[in-house]
Amino acid sequence: MASQMGEEENLLGIRCWTEGRLEEAIAAFRAALRADPSHRAAARNLGNALREDGRLDEAIEWFERAIAIDPKDGTAHRYLVETRTFVDEPHRARMETLAQDSRLDAEQRIDLHFALATALTRSGRYGRAFHYLREANALKRAGLVYDESRERLLMRSLRAMFSSGVVRRMRGCGDPSPRPVFIVGMPRSGTSLVEQILAAHPDVHAAGELEAFARCFNDLSPIAADPNDEGAFAYELAAALRDLGGRYLTCAGGGAALRVTDKMPSNFRFAVAIHLALPNAKIVHVRRSALDTCFSCYETHFSDGHEYAYDLRELGRYYRLYDEHMAHARALLPGNVMLDIDYEQIVGDFEASVRRIVDHCGLDWHAACLEPWRVRRPVRTASVVQVRRKIYATSVGRWKLYERELQPLIEALRTAHA
């Protein structure tokens, strides 16, 4: 009975967590563990919720509890390795033994392989680390469906829809609100850091990764006008996007905040549509070395999406798609709409970069933005641990540790699309 009650509370916690009610989720997971102290999933979920809330030390304790309950919980091992700053040798050895257990399901083995890659990288055993990283990604990729041609067609279609003539005719037609700030780029490029910098500003509400713009865009009513009749097409599209801008603002929320950030990296696909739907919104495009970005994606077990990230060649080709798409957006957007800022610039000259970001967003300067690691707010991204720590530059050029192993990625980045 206790176990059943614990499961009810655990499921309640998952529902609250999914809906963004973090404190309620934490309370529900604690209740599940009071009902059943051996509820391994609740212990792991509580650790992850606490980690999202920035309570890293307490999160570590619960990941350790989950492993004590079930030493074969590969996901708890991965969370523990990601959250700690070190991995001791006995823990690493236990994970290596466990990773060979063919009775584990694929997801547990994937998590263990990612955890071992991280642990071995930290101890400088790069060749062994990449072995586990390659295995983790191969296992993950085998269970995914990814249609590369569809992704290419989607981006080409968006560029065709927003031709220079259509953009010229539609400029200024959208909802005039200046509140939204869209932070876009590839995953693992520094978008979470930029949002955390802005979240430190008292006039900013950091909304995290919102799916609202993509959802509203996908709900656009079909445009009846012939795309070849540029004037009629632009007129109908302008009306649809103006409505989209208003609906997006309702979804984004943010209360009375002067600015609301939306840190959905994949919104880069909609950069031109964002400007036309919300002409006074700002876009911050965060860039990072292509090889560092792609390698960091390859190191990451994403919670969902990013199906292109688990094969080096597919990853390189996707980066090329992204780069080409942003070049198109940059050519069409007015100069004051989108700020391109490099991750290497941010960590190399932090204050100057922060001032550029704050100024671009139309905000008064606030010194708190120089200490983003002090911001207490839920963070639900792959950078959940990194954004809690002081600025560091050790991630710049990390790909060089694996240059030999990354040759398929390097070649894919060099080769133009057919």
HUCOR-V636103 format. One line per field, one symbol per residue. ss: DSSP state (h for helix, s for strand, l for the rest). phi: phi as a letter, one per 20 degrees, with the letter a starting at -180 (. if undefined). burial: + if it has 16 or more other ideal C-beta (glycine too) atoms within 10 Angstrom, else -. Layout:
ss->???
phi->???
burial->???
This chain:
ss->lhhhhhhhhhhhhhhhhhlllhhhhhhhhhhhhhhllllhhhhhhhhhhhhhlllhhhhhhhhhhhhhhllllhhhhhhhhhhlllllhhhhhhhhhhhllllllhhhhhhhhhhhhhhhhhlllhhhhhhhhhhhhhhhhhlllllhhhhhhhhhhhhhhllhhhhhhhlllllllllsssssslllllhhhhhhhhhllllssslllllhhhhhhhlllllllllllhhhhhhhhhhhhhhhhhhhhhhhllllllssssllhhhhhhhhhhhhhllllssssssllhhhhhhhhhllllllllhhhhlhhhhhhhhhhhhhhhhhhhhhlllllssssshhhhhhlhhhhhhhhhhhllllllhhhhlhhhlllllllllllhhhlllllllllhhhhhllllhhhhhhhhllll
phi->.fffffffffffffffffeneffffffffffffffbfeffffffffgffffgeneffffggffffffffcgeffffffgfffefebcffgfffffffffefffffgfffgffffffffffffenefffffgffffgffffffeddcdffffffgfffffffdfffffffegneefegeffcedcqfgmeoffffffgfffefeddeemeeefffffffegfgefffgfegfffffffffffffggfffgfffmoleffccecdegffgfdgffgfffcfdfdcdeedbggfffffffffdeffamlffedcfffffffgfggfffffffffeegfeedeecegffffecffffffffffgemdffbfffecffefdbfcccfegeffedffcdfefmfgffcgffegffgffffefff
burial->-----++-++-+++-++----+-++++++++++-++--++++++++++++++++++--++-++++++-+---++++++++++++--+---++--+--++----+---++++++++++++++----+-++++++-+++-+++------+--++--+--++--++--++-+++-+++-+-+++++++++++++++++++++++--+++++++-+++-++-----+---------+++-++-++++++-+++--+-+--+++++++++++++++++++++++++++++++++++++++++++++----+++++++-+++++++++--++-++--++---+++-+++++++--+--++-+++-++-+-----++-+--+-++++++++++++--+---+---+-++--++--++-++-----
